[in-house]
Amino acid sequence: MEGAEADVAEERAKQVREGVRRHRDRMRAAGLRPVQFWVRDVEDPAFVEAVRRQCTAIGASPRDGEDQRFVDDLSDGIW
């Protein structure tokens, strides 16, 4: 980019930065703070295979009904 096009892009970048800053200021004023954390990539083939394997094992368990009731009791009111 050169000339006027670069100026427009820089102005837009400034507007975005300012908007983000204002949003963060509002969130902090509301008593919140930003947090970053990493989670598993649910599209990773290794993850998908592990979930499939674990679900199959749970489904084949003679206690699967009891296990599901336990999970349901724990999650009651969360969802």
C-alpha positions, 0 to 999 in steps of 0.5 A, spaced: 500 500 500 502 506 498 500 514 499 492 515 500 491 507 501 496 506 506 493 513 510 486 510 510 488 503 512 492 506 518 486 511 520 482 504 520 487 501 524 487 507 529 479 507 529 479 499 531 484 500 536 480 506 540 474 501 539 477 496 543 480 500 548 474 503 549 470 496 550 476 494 555 475 500 559 468 499 559 469 491 561 474 493 567 469 499 569 464 493 570 469 489 574 471 484 569 478 483 567 481 480 560 483 472 561 486 468 556 487 461 556 488 455 551 483 449 550 483 443 546 482 443 538 476 439 538 477 438 530 484 435 531 484 428 529 487 425 535 482 429 540 476 426 536 479 419 536 480 420 543 473 422 544 470 416 540 474 411 544 472 414 551 465 414 549 465 407 546 468 405 552 463 408 557 457 406 552 460 399 553 460 399 561 455 395 565 454 401 569 453 406 563 446 408 566 449 409 573 455 413 570 450 417 566 445 419 572 451 421 576 453 426 570 446 428 570 446 430 577 452 434 577 450 438 571 443 439 573 442 446 573 448 448 569 445 447 562 
